Amino acid sequence: SRPALGNALVRLFALSIIVFPLLVVLPFNLPWVIVSTRRKRYFVEDDGVRMTWGVLYRSRVSVLFDRIDTAFQAQRALNKLFSNGRVTIMTAGTSRPDLVLDDLHEFVQF
């Protein structure tokens, strides 16, 4: 699945209004935000979870199911508006998240 485009656009507009000089570059940032959000994908496969992203360079992160130690779900105010959420996946032996799935529509089922 893809992350929600609405979240990225609202964040961009809010940041542009708060920081006035960014309002000038909004026409240039808007296509970049749309394309980069559309290029981000989440895959749940038989053996694990995979995330791919990137416009100019494609990157990929995979986490196997047997390595997952904890999965956190969160839903902020903007996520509630668009009915999506965030899933943070941690594996054993690490102190920082290995995979963060932002603006995921099916975050509860995940």
Secondary structure, 3 states (H helix, E strand, C coil): CCCCHHHHHHHHHHHHHHCHHHHHCHHHHHHHHHHHHHHCEEEECCCEEEEEECCCCCEEEEEEHHHEEEEEEECCHHHHHHCCEEEEEEECCCCCCCEEEEEECCCCCC
